[in-house]
Amino acid sequence: MSLLSSVPSADDLLVLLAVARTGRFTTAADDLGVNHTTISRRIASLEKSLGGRVLAKAAGGWELTELGRQSLAAAERVEQAVQGLVADPAGGDHLKGVVRLSATDGFSAYIAAPAGALLRRRHPDVSVEIVAVTRLASQQRSGLDIEIVVGKPQVHRAEAMWLADYTLGLYASRSYLAEHGEPRTVHDLADHTLVYFVDSMLQVDELDLARRLTLSMRESVTSTNVFVHVEATRAAAGIGLLPAFMADRHDDLVRVLPGKVEAQLGYWLVTRPEVLRRPEVAAVVGALRETVDANRVSLGGGAARRSGRPR
């Protein structure tokens, strides 16, 4: 085991902590209020002190080496000590900072946004940045603290936590059913068109599997955005394969073939262990869980067992 050439600087350790959490020098620089060159210089200084590499270049960002992971524990203790110097004199937990998360469009709007509002009421100095995107969990979570994905992810050096299941079902507008008739059996779906994701651009296997429920249906309006699916279905473009918790908000949409054509998919939360140890990130995860629990019935399609007959 090599000896330390010098005692590592606390500032250098805090820079390593910022890079470990974001995966990028540029994002770490923004968070710390310095420039990219300063980050590079601090990391080089730390590596010289420790006598080895703490970061390794990976696709889309930087990853901790074994020495880097060992150093991270010391960096977190430095951060805790510094935060202790400016702790709330009343003894309360005063959190601050920015937490960045990505999630699907529907989850972003109906779960992440209310969770962010809940968090802000409790911790006014914590802000939440939400990136709406439907994709697989990335192996390099550069610039993100939390990812919400559909389906159980296979991730490297990260924690994956199940949040909730949600239901996809077929919906149609009353005007569409009045004009085209209501399908009474799965076989009848061949006479109708489908509103769903663009097949060639769909990156999530579970959402692709859901499409197999409707293989007999020709595509109508397709999009990478689920809000487009909802509005196209409301405009009578076809029958939409929609999340029940989104479709059930609209009185002009009715469920088609309830219990016969539906899929249960899961929302999973992905984050790195070193990120989850940040109090503000843990607070966001807690707010997400609380909001999910409050919406668990609607996520599961509890309000979706309505007849598809036009009124």
KERO-685754 format. One line per 10 residues: number of its first residue (from 1); their letters; for each residue x, y, z of N, C-alpha, C. Coordinates in steps of 0.2 Angstrom, whole numbers. Example, Ala and Ser with C-alpha at 12.3 -4.5 7.8 and 13.67 -1.06 7.14 Angstrom:
! KERO-685754
1) as) 66 -28 39 62 -22 39 66 -16 39; 64 -11 35 68 -5 36 64 0 39
//
This chain:
! KERO-685754
1) msllssvpsa) 4 -6 0 0 0 0 4 6 0; 3 11 -5 7 17 -5 6 22 0; 11 25 3 11 30 8 8 37 5; 5 41 9 2 47 6 8 52 5; 9 55 0 14 60 -1 13 66 3; 7 68 4 5 74 8 -2 73 11; -4 77 16 -11 76 18 -16 80 13; -21 76 11 -25 79 6 -29 85 9; -30 90 4 -34 96 6 -41 95 7; -44 98 12 -51 97 13 -55 100 7
11) ddllvllava) -52 106 4 -56 109 -2 -56 104 -8; -50 100 -8 -49 95 -14 -54 89 -13; -55 87 -7 -60 82 -5 -67 84 -7; -69 91 -5 -76 93 -7 -77 94 -14; -72 95 -18 -72 95 -25 -74 88 -28; -70 83 -25 -71 76 -27 -78 74 -25; -81 76 -20 -88 75 -18 -93 78 -23; -92 84 -25 -96 87 -30 -96 83 -37; -90 81 -39 -89 77 -45 -92 71 -45; -92 67 -39 -95 61 -38 -102 61 -38
21) rtgrfttaad) -105 67 -36 -112 67 -36 -115 69 -43; -111 72 -47 -114 75 -53 -111 71 -59; -105 68 -58 -102 64 -64 -99 68 -69; -99 75 -68 -96 80 -73 -92 85 -70; -87 87 -73 -83 93 -70 -87 99 -71; -90 100 -76 -94 107 -78 -100 108 -73; -104 102 -71 -109 103 -67 -107 104 -60; -101 100 -58 -98 101 -51 -96 109 -51; -93 111 -56 -90 118 -56 -96 123 -55; -102 122 -58 -108 126 -57 -110 126 -50
31) dlgvnhttis) -110 120 -47 -113 119 -40 -109 122 -35; -102 122 -37 -97 125 -32 -96 133 -33; -98 135 -39 -97 142 -41 -90 144 -43; -87 139 -46 -80 139 -49 -80 138 -56; -74 138 -59 -74 136 -66 -71 129 -67; -72 126 -73 -70 119 -75 -62 118 -73; -58 123 -75 -51 123 -73 -49 121 -66; -53 125 -62 -52 124 -55 -53 117 -52; -59 114 -55 -61 107 -53 -55 103 -55; -53 103 -62 -47 99 -64 -41 100 -60
41) rriasleksl) -39 106 -58 -33 107 -54 -34 104 -47; -40 104 -44 -41 102 -37 -41 94 -37; -44 91 -42 -44 84 -43 -36 81 -44; -33 85 -48 -26 83 -49 -22 84 -43; -23 89 -39 -20 90 -32 -21 84 -28; -28 82 -27 -30 77 -23 -26 70 -25; -26 69 -31 -23 63 -34 -16 63 -32; -12 68 -33 -5 69 -31 -4 67 -23; -9 70 -19 -8 69 -12 -9 62 -10; -14 58 -14 -16 52 -12 -12 46 -15
51) ggrvlakaag) -8 49 -21 -4 44 -24 -7 39 -29; -13 41 -32 -17 37 -36 -23 41 -39; -26 37 -44 -32 40 -47 -38 40 -43; -42 45 -43 -48 45 -39 -54 45 -44; -53 46 -50 -58 46 -55 -56 43 -61; -61 40 -65 -59 37 -71 -64 39 -76; -62 41 -82 -67 43 -87 -71 37 -90; -78 39 -90 -83 34 -92 -87 37 -97; -91 33 -101 -96 36 -105 -101 41 -102; -100 47 -104 -105 52 -102 -103 56 -95
61) gweltelgrq) -97 54 -93 -95 57 -87 -89 54 -83; -89 55 -77 -83 52 -73 -86 47 -67; -82 42 -66 -84 37 -61 -78 37 -56; -80 35 -50 -75 34 -44 -71 28 -45; -65 28 -44 -60 22 -44 -61 20 -37; -58 14 -35 -58 11 -28 -55 16 -23; -50 19 -25 -47 25 -21 -51 30 -20; -55 32 -25 -60 38 -25 -66 36 -20; -68 30 -20 -73 28 -16 -71 28 -9; -65 26 -8 -62 26 -1 -62 34 2
71) slaaaerveq) -60 38 -3 -59 45 -1 -66 49 0; -71 46 -3 -77 49 -3 -80 49 4; -79 44 8 -81 44 15 -78 50 19; -71 51 18 -68 56 21 -71 63 19; -72 64 12 -75 70 9 -82 71 13; -86 66 14 -93 67 17 -92 69 24; -87 67 27 -86 69 34 -84 76 35; -80 78 30 -78 85 29 -84 90 28; -88 87 24 -94 91 22 -99 92 28; -100 86 32 -104 86 38 -101 91 43
81) avqglvadpa) -94 91 44 -91 95 49 -92 103 47; -92 104 40 -93 111 38 -100 113 39; -104 109 38 -112 110 39 -113 111 46; -110 108 50 -111 108 57 -109 115 60; -104 118 57 -102 125 59 -108 130 57; -112 129 53 -117 134 51 -124 131 52; -125 126 57 -131 123 58 -136 128 61; -142 126 60 -147 130 63 -146 131 71; -146 137 74 -145 138 81 -150 135 85; -156 135 82 -162 132 86 -162 124 86
91) ggdhlkgvvr) -157 122 82 -157 114 82 -161 111 77; -164 114 72 -168 111 67 -163 109 61; -166 105 57 -162 103 51 -164 107 45; -159 112 44 -159 116 39 -156 114 32; -160 112 27 -157 109 21 -157 114 16; -152 114 11 -152 118 6 -148 115 0; -149 117 -6 -146 115 -12 -151 113 -18; -148 110 -23 -152 109 -29 -152 101 -30; -158 98 -31 -158 91 -32 -161 90 -39; -158 87 -44 -160 86 -50 -162 79 -52
101) lsatdgfsay) -168 78 -55 -171 72 -56 -174 71 -63; -174 65 -66 -177 64 -72 -183 59 -71; -188 60 -75 -194 55 -74 -198 56 -81; -202 51 -82 -207 51 -87 -211 57 -87; -215 59 -93 -219 65 -93 -224 65 -88; -228 59 -87 -234 59 -83 -232 59 -76; -226 55 -74 -224 55 -67 -221 62 -65; -218 65 -70 -215 72 -69 -221 77 -67; -226 76 -70 -232 81 -69 -236 80 -63; -238 73 -62 -242 72 -57 -240 69 -51
111) iaapagallr) -233 67 -51 -230 65 -44 -224 69 -42; -219 70 -47 -213 74 -45 -215 81 -44; -219 84 -48 -221 91 -47 -224 92 -40; -229 89 -38 -232 90 -31 -227 88 -26; -223 83 -27 -218 81 -22 -213 87 -21; -211 90 -27 -207 96 -26 -210 102 -22; -216 103 -23 -220 108 -19 -220 106 -12; -222 100 -10 -222 97 -4 -215 98 0; -210 97 -4 -203 98 -1 -201 105 0; -203 109 -4 -202 116 -4 -206 119 3
121) rrhpdvsvei) -211 117 4 -215 119 10 -211 117 16; -208 112 16 -204 110 22 -197 112 22; -194 113 16 -187 115 16 -186 121 10; -188 127 12 -188 132 7 -182 133 3; -176 131 6 -170 132 2 -167 127 -2; -171 122 -3 -170 116 -7 -174 117 -14; -171 117 -19 -175 118 -26 -174 111 -29; -179 109 -34 -179 103 -37 -180 105 -45; -175 102 -48 -175 102 -56 -178 96 -59; -183 96 -63 -186 90 -66 -185 90 -73
131) vavtrlasqq) -182 85 -75 -181 84 -83 -186 78 -85; -191 80 -89 -196 75 -91 -193 71 -97; -192 65 -97 -189 61 -102 -191 53 -101; -193 50 -106 -194 43 -105 -189 38 -108; -185 35 -104 -179 31 -106 -177 26 -101; -172 22 -103 -169 17 -98 -165 21 -93; -164 18 -88 -159 21 -83 -152 21 -86; -149 27 -85 -142 27 -88 -137 24 -84; -132 21 -87 -127 18 -83 -122 24 -80; -122 30 -83 -118 35 -80 -123 41 -79
141) rsgldieivv) -125 42 -72 -130 47 -70 -127 54 -70; -124 56 -75 -120 62 -75 -126 68 -75; -125 72 -70 -129 78 -69 -136 77 -66; -137 71 -64 -143 69 -61 -142 66 -54; -147 68 -50 -146 64 -43 -151 59 -43; -157 59 -46 -162 54 -46 -165 53 -53; -166 46 -54 -170 45 -60 -176 40 -58; -181 42 -62 -187 38 -61 -188 35 -68; -188 28 -68 -189 24 -74 -195 19 -74; -197 17 -80 -202 12 -80 -199 5 -81
151) gkpqvhraea) -201 0 -76 -198 -6 -76 -191 -7 -72; -190 -13 -69 -185 -14 -65 -178 -13 -69; -174 -8 -67 -168 -7 -71 -162 -11 -69; -158 -12 -74 -151 -16 -72 -146 -10 -72; -143 -8 -66 -139 -3 -66 -132 -5 -62; -127 -1 -63 -121 -2 -61 -119 3 -56; -117 0 -50 -115 5 -44 -120 10 -42; -127 8 -42 -132 12 -40 -137 8 -36; -142 11 -33 -147 8 -30 -154 9 -34; -158 4 -34 -164 4 -38 -170 2 -33
161) mwladytlgl) -175 7 -32 -180 6 -27 -187 6 -31; -191 1 -29 -198 1 -32 -202 6 -29; -205 10 -33 -210 15 -30 -217 13 -30; -219 11 -36 -227 9 -37 -228 6 -43; -233 2 -44 -235 0 -50 -241 5 -53; -241 5 -59 -247 9 -62 -250 5 -68; -256 7 -70 -260 3 -75 -260 7 -82; -259 3 -87 -260 6 -94 -266 2 -96; -271 6 -99 -277 4 -101 -279 7 -108; -284 4 -111 -287 7 -117 -292 12 -116
171) yasrsylaeh) -292 18 -119 -297 23 -118 -299 26 -125; -305 29 -125 -307 32 -131 -312 38 -129; -312 43 -133 -317 48 -132 -324 46 -133; -329 49 -130 -336 48 -131 -338 49 -139; -335 54 -141 -336 56 -148 -334 51 -153; -328 48 -151 -325 43 -156 -329 36 -155; -331 35 -149 -336 29 -149 -342 30 -152; -345 36 -152 -351 37 -155 -351 36 -163; -345 38 -165 -344 38 -173 -342 31 -175; -338 27 -171 -334 21 -173 -337 15 -170
181) geprtvhdla) -341 16 -165 -343 10 -161 -338 8 -156; -341 4 -151 -337 2 -145 -335 -5 -146; -328 -7 -146 -326 -14 -147 -328 -18 -141; -331 -23 -142 -334 -27 -136 -329 -33 -135; -325 -35 -139 -320 -40 -138 -313 -38 -140; -308 -42 -138 -301 -40 -141 -301 -41 -148; -304 -46 -151 -304 -46 -158 -307 -40 -162; -312 -36 -159 -314 -30 -162 -309 -25 -163; -304 -25 -159 -299 -20 -159 -296 -19 -166; -296 -24 -170 -293 -24 -177 -296 -19 -181
191) dhtlvyfvds) -302 -17 -179 -306 -12 -183 -305 -5 -181; -300 -4 -176 -299 3 -173 -291 4 -174; -290 11 -173 -283 13 -174 -281 15 -167; -274 15 -166 -271 15 -159 -267 22 -159; -268 25 -153 -264 31 -151 -259 29 -146; -252 29 -147 -247 27 -143 -240 30 -144; -235 27 -142 -228 29 -143 -226 28 -150; -221 32 -153 -218 30 -159 -214 24 -158; -216 19 -162 -213 12 -161 -205 12 -162; -203 16 -167 -196 16 -169 -192 19 -164
201) mlqvdeldla) -195 24 -159 -191 28 -155 -192 26 -148; -196 20 -147 -197 18 -140 -191 15 -137; -189 17 -131 -182 14 -128 -184 10 -122; -190 9 -120 -191 6 -114 -195 -1 -115; -192 -6 -113 -194 -13 -115 -201 -14 -113; -203 -12 -106 -209 -13 -104 -215 -10 -107; -214 -4 -110 -218 0 -114 -219 -3 -121; -214 -6 -123 -215 -10 -129 -219 -16 -129; -218 -20 -123 -222 -26 -121 -229 -24 -121; -231 -18 -118 -238 -16 -118 -241 -15 -125
211) rrltlsmres) -237 -13 -129 -240 -13 -136 -242 -19 -139; -239 -25 -137 -241 -31 -139 -248 -33 -138; -251 -30 -133 -258 -31 -131 -263 -29 -137; -260 -24 -141 -264 -21 -146 -261 -22 -153; -258 -28 -155 -254 -29 -161 -259 -29 -167; -265 -30 -166 -270 -30 -172 -272 -23 -174; -270 -18 -170 -273 -11 -171 -267 -8 -175; -270 -4 -180 -265 0 -184 -264 7 -180; -258 10 -182 -256 16 -178 -260 22 -181; -262 26 -177 -265 32 -179 -260 38 -178
221) vtstnvfvhv) -261 42 -172 -257 47 -170 -252 44 -165; -245 45 -166 -240 42 -161 -236 48 -159; -233 47 -153 -228 53 -151 -224 50 -145; -218 54 -144 -214 52 -139 -216 55 -132; -222 58 -132 -224 62 -126 -231 59 -124; -232 57 -118 -238 54 -116 -244 59 -116; -243 65 -115 -248 70 -115 -251 71 -122; -247 70 -127 -249 70 -134 -254 64 -135; -252 59 -132 -257 53 -132 -264 54 -129; -264 57 -124 -270 59 -120 -274 64 -124
231) eatraaagig) -271 69 -127 -275 74 -131 -277 72 -137; -273 68 -141 -275 65 -147 -281 60 -146; -281 56 -141 -286 52 -139 -293 56 -138; -292 61 -134 -298 66 -133 -300 69 -139; -296 70 -144 -298 73 -150 -301 68 -155; -302 61 -153 -305 56 -157 -300 54 -162; -294 54 -161 -289 51 -166 -289 44 -167; -291 41 -161 -291 33 -161 -292 31 -154; -290 25 -152 -291 23 -145 -284 23 -142; -283 26 -137 -276 27 -134 -275 22 -128
241) llpafmadrh) -269 20 -128 -266 15 -123 -263 20 -118; -266 22 -113 -264 27 -108 -264 25 -101; -259 29 -97 -259 28 -90 -266 29 -87; -269 25 -83 -275 26 -80 -275 32 -76; -270 34 -72 -270 40 -68 -270 46 -72; -268 46 -78 -269 52 -82 -276 52 -86; -278 47 -89 -284 47 -93 -290 48 -88; -290 45 -82 -296 46 -78 -297 53 -75; -293 57 -77 -294 64 -75 -299 68 -80; -300 64 -85 -304 68 -91 -311 64 -91
251) ddlvrvlpgk) -316 68 -90 -323 65 -91 -325 63 -98; -322 66 -103 -323 64 -110 -320 58 -112; -316 55 -108 -313 48 -110 -316 43 -106; -317 37 -109 -320 31 -105 -315 25 -107; -315 21 -102 -311 15 -102 -314 10 -107; -310 7 -111 -312 2 -116 -310 -5 -114; -314 -10 -114 -312 -17 -112 -308 -17 -106; -311 -14 -101 -308 -14 -94 -307 -21 -91; -301 -23 -89 -300 -30 -86 -298 -35 -92; -299 -33 -98 -297 -37 -103 -290 -35 -107
261) veaqlgywlv) -290 -29 -108 -284 -26 -111 -281 -21 -106; -275 -23 -103 -272 -18 -98 -265 -21 -96; -261 -17 -94 -254 -19 -92 -252 -16 -85; -249 -19 -81 -246 -16 -75 -239 -15 -75; -237 -9 -75 -230 -7 -76 -227 -4 -69; -221 -4 -68 -218 -2 -62 -214 5 -62; -215 9 -58 -210 15 -57 -204 13 -52; -198 14 -55 -192 13 -50 -188 19 -50; -185 20 -44 -181 26 -42 -174 23 -42; -170 27 -46 -162 25 -46 -158 31 -44
271) trpevlrrpe) -153 29 -40 -149 34 -37 -142 31 -35; -137 35 -34 -131 32 -32 -131 32 -24; -127 28 -21 -127 28 -14 -124 34 -11; -119 37 -14 -116 43 -11 -121 49 -12; -125 49 -17 -130 54 -18 -135 54 -13; -138 48 -12 -143 47 -7 -141 49 0; -135 49 1 -133 51 8 -133 58 9; -134 62 4 -135 69 5 -142 70 8; -143 74 13 -149 75 16 -155 78 12; -153 83 7 -158 86 3 -160 81 -2
281) vaavvgalre) -156 76 -4 -158 71 -9 -163 66 -5; -161 64 1 -165 60 5 -172 63 6; -172 69 7 -178 73 8 -183 73 2; -180 73 -4 -184 73 -10 -186 66 -11; -182 61 -10 -185 54 -10 -190 53 -6; -190 55 0 -195 55 5 -202 58 3; -201 64 0 -207 67 -3 -210 64 -9; -206 61 -13 -208 57 -19 -212 51 -16; -209 47 -11 -213 41 -8 -220 43 -5; -220 49 -2 -226 51 1 -231 53 -4
291) tvdanrvslg) -229 56 -9 -234 58 -15 -236 52 -18; -232 47 -20 -234 41 -23 -239 37 -18; -238 37 -12 -242 33 -7 -249 37 -8; -249 43 -8 -256 47 -8 -260 46 -15; -256 44 -20 -259 43 -27 -259 35 -29; -258 31 -24 -257 24 -26 -263 21 -29; -269 23 -27 -275 20 -30 -276 22 -37; -275 29 -38 -276 31 -45 -271 28 -50; -265 27 -47 -259 24 -51 -261 17 -53; -264 14 -49 -266 7 -50 -273 6 -54
301) ggaarrsgrp) -276 12 -56 -282 12 -60 -288 11 -57; -288 13 -50 -294 11 -46 -300 15 -48; -299 20 -52 -305 24 -55 -307 22 -62; -304 17 -64 -304 16 -72 -309 10 -74; -313 8 -69 -318 2 -71 -324 5 -74; -324 10 -78 -330 13 -81 -332 10 -88; -339 10 -89 -341 7 -95 -339 11 -101; -337 8 -107 -335 12 -113 -341 15 -117; -347 13 -115 -353 15 -119 -354 23 -119; -355 26 -125 -356 33 -125 -362 35 -121
311) r) -362 41 -118 -369 43 -115 -372 48 -119
//
